[in-house]
Amino acid sequence: MRDHPPLERVLGSVLGEQAEILGERVFLDFKGEREISYKDLNAHSNRFANALLDCGVQKGTKVAVMLPNCPEYLYSWFGLAKIGAVMVPVNTAQKGELLHHILHTSDAETIIIDSAFLERVRQIGSQLPKVKQIYVSGETATLRREETPVIDFANASCASPPRREIKHSDPLTILFTSGTTGPSKGVVMSHHYYYYAARTIGRGMSVGPDDTLYTCLPLFHVNAQVCTVLAALLFDARVAMYERFSATTFWSEIRNSGATVFLALGAMGNILYKAPAHPDDRNNKVRLAMVVPPPENLEGFENRFNLRVVYETFGLTEGIVAPPAIAEPRRPGCCGRPAEGAEVRIVDEDDQMLSPDQIGEIVIRPDAPYTMMSGYYHMPEETLEAFRNLWFHTGDLGYLDRDGYLYFVGRKKEAIRRRGENISAFEVERIVNQHPSVLESAAIAMPSELGEDEVKIVVVLKEGEQLNPEELVKFCEERMAYFMVPRFIEFCEALPKTPTQRVEKYKLQSQGNTEATWDREKAGYQLLKG
């Protein structure tokens, strides 16, 4: 791998350079069905770039991409990077008001979308006056006049690199992360930040030319983009990509792809460990797995599957705090040392630095330009608040020990994390409060049997109104991504509040689930994931 100087960290150019060096070497193995070389990935990305230019997409144009894991996602991403357009990845579970928020707030003028999700955009199309073009992948038999098949891009004749002046500091992506006390925020990330993050993570996992990095995590998340695709690109490795996580097929995909490294988020580690034992459990080539959070029985997981787990890491979309590292001896609960190029502190409510082993908010600042996000899109006040006193405030609680190792303790912010997805309590509440029978509500995190959180909503009904839990779940299901839909519902007369009328959520969390709590899973209610 060539370590590019900062001013040359432009992703489209890096791909072109790697294609010249590695040529026909396989870069992507998609589901064991399609193999795409470095050279082909570059050529297809050039075709997409030139086709988009011909359609009027220019440097700085915001382009929403709502595709499942597929090669076309990579062609779109790198194609946009080559012309300086800005990709807006969209979670494929989004719908309704929250989908509108992302598309509208990002100033998206163009959408690249799979036909399976097209109707969701059509339903809000009248509220998206900025959208000029929609390009559709998949079934295209019933397209409207303003909708064009993506296949036209793949068949474009010009595979030469487009001539566009792009700087390392130019925005590459606006990725929406869950809001806490407000709507989801668009995190603006530069070419340089993506390069820096992928290089840091790839080095931490010692990725090299002999590695195959497996992912079944969605490409609309920074994890699959940076930790797998870009880490493989920078370190001459290979990607084995699948569409989604399935405990029943996971290890056969690992074995069939020859994966040597994989990344797992949320409850994946515990789900895999709690699955029935299989004679082939140790039959794989995996040398390293990054599992965040780590499985409850870490050593048991490693012994059963014959691999090493990296669990020392901590980061968020906005910046890397502690990169993956293999350390001996292991320190239970440790996230590792602060990343190279990043300074980490623990501070109190007044931003005063705390001593070792004292718990406070984790704050970070870089010592080099463009190694963190560039800000929140169209949210200058929120950006300034996050970077107050010249430190980025993560909203997470932790401490540094006397040797400089970081430990994560919990969340200060009101985010809920379920199955690898960050969920905004604010946005869950906003949807629930739209129900005509609801006066107000509070969304909180409840512990899950598999680790991480489950969503609970505590609801106060309007006077004289009645509502059963199934009706409320159905209402939510039609208006929010399936992973946001509350599992637990409890109706109460009033929410506990401070004198200034702020809901005291800690009281709701401390009482946990009660006899009055309705559990969607115990009730046998099956969510639709479409």
Rosetta blueprint (number, residue, H / E / L):
1 M L
2 R L
3 D L
4 H L
5 P L
6 P H
7 L H
8 E H
9 R L
10 V L
11 L H
12 G H
13 S H
14 V H
15 L H
16 G H
17 E H
18 Q H
19 A H
20 E H
21 I H
22 L H
23 G L
24 E L
25 R L
26 V E
27 F E
28 L E
29 D E
30 F E
31 K L
32 G L
33 E L
34 R E
35 E E
36 I E
37 S E
38 Y H
39 K H
40 D H
41 L H
42 N H
43 A H
44 H H
45 S H
46 N H
47 R H
48 F H
49 A H
50 N H
51 A H
52 L H
53 L H
54 D H
55 C L
56 G L
57 V L
58 Q L
59 K L
60 G L
61 T L
62 K E
63 V E
64 A E
65 V E
66 M E
67 L L
68 P L
69 N L
70 C L
71 P H
72 E H
73 Y H
74 L H
75 Y H
76 S H
77 W H
78 F H
79 G H
80 L H
81 A H
82 K H
83 I H
84 G L
85 A L
86 V E
87 M E
88 V E
89 P E
90 V L
91 N L
92 T L
93 A L
94 Q L
95 K L
96 G H
97 E H
98 L H
99 L H
100 H H
101 H H
102 I H
103 L H
104 H H
105 T H
106 S L
107 D L
108 A L
109 E L
110 T E
111 I E
112 I E
113 I E
114 D E
115 S H
116 A H
117 F H
118 L H
119 E H
120 R H
121 V H
122 R H
123 Q H
124 I L
125 G H
126 S H
127 Q H
128 L L
129 P L
130 K L
131 V L
132 K L
133 Q E
134 I E
135 Y E
136 V E
137 S E
138 G L
139 E L
140 T L
141 A L
142 T L
143 L L
144 R L
145 R L
146 E L
147 E E
148 T E
149 P E
150 V L
151 I H
152 D H
153 F H
154 A H
155 N L
156 A L
157 S L
158 C L
159 A L
160 S L
161 P L
162 P L
163 R L
164 R L
165 E L
166 I L
167 K L
168 H L
169 S L
170 D L
171 P E
172 L E
173 T E
174 I E
175 L E
176 F E
177 T E
178 S L
179 G L
180 T L
181 T L
182 G L
183 P L
184 S L
185 K E
186 G E
187 V E
188 V E
189 M E
190 S E
191 H H
192 H H
193 Y H
194 Y H
195 Y H
196 Y H
197 A H
198 A H
199 R H
200 T H
201 I H
202 G H
203 R H
204 G H
205 M L
206 S L
207 V L
208 G L
209 P L
210 D L
211 D L
212 T E
213 L E
214 Y E
215 T E
216 C L
217 L L
218 P L
219 L L
220 F L
221 H L
222 V H
223 N H
224 A H
225 Q H
226 V H
227 C H
228 T H
229 V H
230 L H
231 A H
232 A H
233 L H
234 L H
235 F L
236 D L
237 A L
238 R E
239 V E
240 A E
241 M E
242 Y L
243 E L
244 R L
245 F L
246 S L
247 A L
248 T L
249 T L
250 F H
251 W H
252 S H
253 E H
254 I H
255 R H
256 N H
257 S H
258 G L
259 A L
260 T L
261 V E
262 F E
263 L E
264 A E
265 L E
266 G L
267 A L
268 M H
269 G H
270 N H
271 I H
272 L H
273 Y H
274 K H
275 A L
276 P L
277 A L
278 H L
279 P L
280 D L
281 D L
282 R L
283 N L
284 N L
285 K L
286 V L
287 R L
288 L E
289 A E
290 M E
291 V E
292 V E
293 P L
294 P L
295 P L
296 E L
297 N L
298 L H
299 E H
300 G H
301 F H
302 E H
303 N H
304 R H
305 F H
306 N L
307 L L
308 R E
309 V E
310 V E
311 Y L
312 E E
313 T E
314 F E
315 G E
316 L E
317 T L
318 E L
319 G E
320 I E
321 V E
322 A E
323 P E
324 P E
325 A E
326 I L
327 A L
328 E L
329 P L
330 R L
331 R L
332 P L
333 G L
334 C E
335 C E
336 G E
337 R L
338 P L
339 A L
340 E L
341 G L
342 A E
343 E E
344 V E
345 R E
346 I E
347 V E
348 D L
349 E L
350 D L
351 D L
352 Q L
353 M E
354 L L
355 S L
356 P L
357 D L
358 Q L
359 I L
360 G E
361 E E
362 I E
363 V E
364 I E
365 R E
366 P E
367 D L
368 A L
369 P L
370 Y L
371 T L
372 M L
373 M L
374 S L
375 G E
376 Y E
377 Y L
378 H L
379 M L
380 P H
381 E H
382 E H
383 T H
384 L H
385 E H
386 A H
387 F L
388 R H
389 N H
390 L H
391 W L
392 F E
393 H E
394 T E
395 G E
396 D E
397 L E
398 G E
399 Y E
400 L E
401 D L
402 R L
403 D L
404 G L
405 Y L
406 L E
407 Y E
408 F E
409 V E
410 G E
411 R E
412 K L
413 K L
414 E L
415 A E
416 I E
417 R E
418 R E
419 R L
420 G L
421 E E
422 N E
423 I E
424 S E
425 A H
426 F H
427 E H
428 V H
429 E H
430 R H
431 I H
432 V H
433 N L
434 Q L
435 H L
436 P L
437 S L
438 V E
439 L E
440 E E
441 S E
442 A E
443 A E
444 I E
445 A E
446 M E
447 P E
448 S L
449 E L
450 L L
451 G L
452 E L
453 D E
454 E E
455 V E
456 K E
457 I E
458 V E
459 V E
460 V E
461 L E
462 K L
463 E L
464 G L
465 E L
466 Q L
467 L L
468 N L
469 P H
470 E H
471 E H
472 L H
473 V H
474 K H
475 F H
476 C H
477 E H
478 E L
479 R L
480 M L
481 A L
482 Y H
483 F H
484 M H
485 V L
486 P L
487 R L
488 F E
489 I E
490 E E
491 F E
492 C L
493 E L
494 A L
495 L L
496 P L
497 K E
498 T L
499 P L
500 T L
501 Q L
502 R L
503 V E
504 E L
505 K H
506 Y H
507 K H
508 L H
509 Q H
510 S H
511 Q H
512 G L
513 N L
514 T L
515 E L
516 A L
517 T L
518 W E
519 D E
520 R L
521 E L
522 K L
523 A L
524 G L
525 Y L
526 Q L
527 L L
528 L L
529 K L
530 G L
